[in-house]
């Protein structure tokens, strides 16, 4: 693992990957590097215009790349179901649950969920469940759930999953990232209990310069805050290419442990991929099972092949 970089990615020829939020940032880099190594990559993006631009960019950079766009809005469960129903491949080797929103003003998804919880967790919970048949039909398939070191700010509140009692944007974000890790923990536990050849792992990019950080200030019309974020991205953050390395490691490196959490080596901030610290509440079996049951109820998606 020391010094691991994109040159260390094993050959991906013949493999099929789905990367959510692949039109920019670490999602785009992840899709590019998987395609560079021979994978067929589906870019699952909310915006068709930005998604098509990303596909054009990848094909210009990698003329032999097998990349395609499929529309996916994780804030709309009907869109998630439409994406899964239209998935054209019988196999799925790598699913990277990457797309997300961060520290937005309070708002709800199409289905009425608080946006950060709805997009970052529930949308990916539903997507993974609906794509489960293709994953389980593929020997050695992987699910990589992208969380954040910011999960350490807060455990989830099972009595207020949608932040209806009180909304604090950063706490809501942290709770959604804790939910990502609890989902990873419980899905990995269920796969092992059923003897399935499915590796479920989590990763985070540290502080990587992407447009994720500016979304909140832009939504609220706070130009001063937006400028500060852009300055921090230039001066402090590592580039998206470096931020994508832990995700690519978790998605491709042989021997990745189920329920592992990979992030940047230096203070969970920057550097080559390494095992990352995670809050103890993200390894709580009872909490994982309670969140799972609530997620099934809220989304209507059940993992029949991996029943508790």
N, C-alpha and C positions, 0 to 999 in steps of 0.2 A: 503493500500500500504506500510506503514512502515515495513521494515524487510521482505518484500515479497521474497520468494524463491521458489525453485522447488517443495517443499512439498505442496505449495499452488495451484499448477496447478490442475484444476478440471479434473475429469475423462474424458478421450478422447475416450473411447470405442465406436466403430462404426463409428468413424470419419476418414476421409481421408485427408491427408496433403501432400503438395509438398513443399520441401525446396530446393531452388537452392543453388549451392555451398556447398553441405552438406558433402563433403568428408573430411573437416578439419575445424578447428577454431570454430567460433560461429555457423556456419551452421551445423557442426557435432553435437555439443552440443544440438542445437535446435532439430534436428532430433531425437537424443537419448532420450531427455526428453519427447517429444511428444509420441515416441514409448513406453517409460516406462509407460506412463499413458494410454496406450491402443490404440493409433491411428495407423492406417495403414499409413506408411510414404514412400513416393517416394523420393529418393535421386536423384536430378537432377544435374548431374555432367558432366563437359566437358571431363575429363579423365576417361575412363572406368577402367583402372588399379587402379587408386586411388579411384574411386568410389566402385569398388568391394572390395578393401581392407577395406574401411569404413564399407561396409555392413557386411563383415566377422567380423570386430571388434565389431560392434553392436550386432551381433548374438551371439558372444562369451560372451559378457557382459550381454546381455539380451536374453536368449535362447527362450523366448516366443515372442520376438519382431517381428512384422510384418513389415519388411522393405524390400525395393527392389530398384534396380538401374534402372534409365533411362538416356540415354545419352542426354545431352543438352549443346550446345555451343552457348552462348548468343551473341557471336561475329559473328554469321552466321545465318541469318534469315531463311535459308533453314532448318537448324537444329532445330530452334525454331518451325517452322511449322511441321516438322517431329515429334518432341516431342508431340506437341498438338494433331496431327492427331492420334498418337498412344496411347494417354492417355486412359487407359482401363476402367475408372470408370465413371459412370453417375453423381456422386456427387463429389464435392470438397469443403470440409469444411474450410480448411486453406491453403492459398498460401502465402509462405514466400519468397519474392523477396530479397534474401540475397546476392547472388554472386556478386563479383565486383573486379575491379582492381584499383590500386592507384598509382599515381605519376609515371607513366611509361614514358620512352622516347617516343617521338612522333611516332605514328604508326597508321595504319588503320585496321578496321575489314575486313572480307571477302567482305562485301558490300560497303566498301569505307568510312565508318564513322570513325572519330577520336575515338580511342579505348575506352577511358574512357567514353565519351558520348555514344558511341555505345553499349558497354557492360552494363554499370551501369544503363543507362536510356532506350535507344531504345530497347535493347533486352528484358528487363522486360516489357516495354510498349507493345511490340508485344506478349509476352508470356501471359500476363494477359488478353489481348483482345481475344486471341485465346482460352483461357480457360474460358472465361466469361460465355458461356452457362452452363458449369458444376457448376460454382460458383452461378449463378442465380437460378439454379435448386435445390440448397441446402439451406434450411432455416437457417438463422443466419450465413452464410458463412463470412469469413474474408480474407482480403488481407492485409498483413503487408509488407510495403516497408521499407527496411533498408537504412537509410540515414547516416549522420555523422554530428557531431558538426562542422566539417570543412566547411560545407556549408556556414558558416558565412563569409568566405574569399571572396566570390564573388557571385553576381547575375549572371544569364545567360545573354548571349549576343545573342539576337534573330537574329542579322545580321551576326553572326559568330558562329553558333552552333557547327561546326566541327573544330573550332580553326585553320582555314586555313590562317587567316591573321597574327596571332601571337600565338605561342604555349608556354605556361608556365605550367609546369606539375602540380603544386599545384593549380593554378587557374583553370585549366581544370578539375581537380578532384573536386574542390569546386563547380564548375558549374554543374557537373554531379550530385552532391549530392543535390544542389538546385533544379535541374530538378526532382529528386526523390520526393522532398517535394511538388513541384508544381503539379506533377502527382497525388500524394496522395490527394491534395486539390481539384483538378478538378474531379478526379474519385469519391471522396466522395460527391462532390456537385451534380454530375450527378445522382449518385445512389439515393440521397435524392429527387432530382427533379422528378425522375421517380417512387418514392415510393417503391424502391427495398429494400429487407431485406439483405443488404450487408454492412458490416462494413469495411471501408478502413481506416487504421491507419498507422502511421510511427513510427519508433523506431531507436535508435542508441546505439552502445555498449560502448560509451566512448572510453577510450584508453585501448583496450584489446590486449593482446599478441597473435598475430596470424602470419601466414606466409605472410599476406597481406603487411606488412611493408617492408619486405625484397625483394619483387618482383622487384621493381624498381632498387635498387642497384645491384641485381643479373643480371638483364637484361643488365645493362651497364658495367658489369665487374668491379664494385667498391668495392673491398673486405673490405677496411677500413670503408666505409659507412655501409656496411652490418654488420660488427662487432659492430659498434656503435649502430645500430638499435637493434641487438640481446641483447646487454647489457641493453639498455633502456627497452626492453621488459621484461627482468628479474627483473630489479630494480624498474621501475616506473609503468609499466602497471599492470592492473588487469588481472587475468587469463581468458581464453576464457569462462570458466564456469560462471564467474560473468558477462562477457560482453554479454552473451546470455540472461540474465534475462530480460532486457527490451523488447527483441524481443518475448520471451515466454509470458511475461505479456500481451503485445499487442495482441498476438495470441490467448490467452486462458481466460484471466480474464473477468468475467461477467461485463458488464457496461462500457467497453472501449468506449470512445467517437469517433465517426467518425472524421477524420482529426486531431486526437490528435497526439502528438509527445512525446514518452516516452524515457527516457534515464537514466543514473546513477544519483543518488541523489546528490552526492558531486561534485559540480562545473562541472557538465556534464562530469565527468571524471571517477568516480568509485562509487561503492555503490549500494544500492538497487534501484529498478525502481522508477521513479518519473516523473511528468510532466517536460518536457524539454523546455528551451527557443528556439525559432526559429526566424530567421530574418523576418522582416515584408514583404519583397518581396516574401516570400514563401506562403503568404496568399493573393496574388494579383489575383483577379478573371480574369482580362484581360490578364495578363501574363500566367496564367494557360491555358486559352483558346487558346492563340496564340501558346504556346508550344504544346498543344494537336493537333491542326491542323497541325503543322509542323511534329509532330511525326507520325500522320496518313499518311501524304504524303510521308515521308521518308521510312516508314516500309511497307506501303500498307495494314496495319491492321486497320480496322474500328470497332468501338464498336456500331454495329447496334441497339442493344437493349437499348443503353444509348445515343442516339443522343442528341445533345445540344437543 
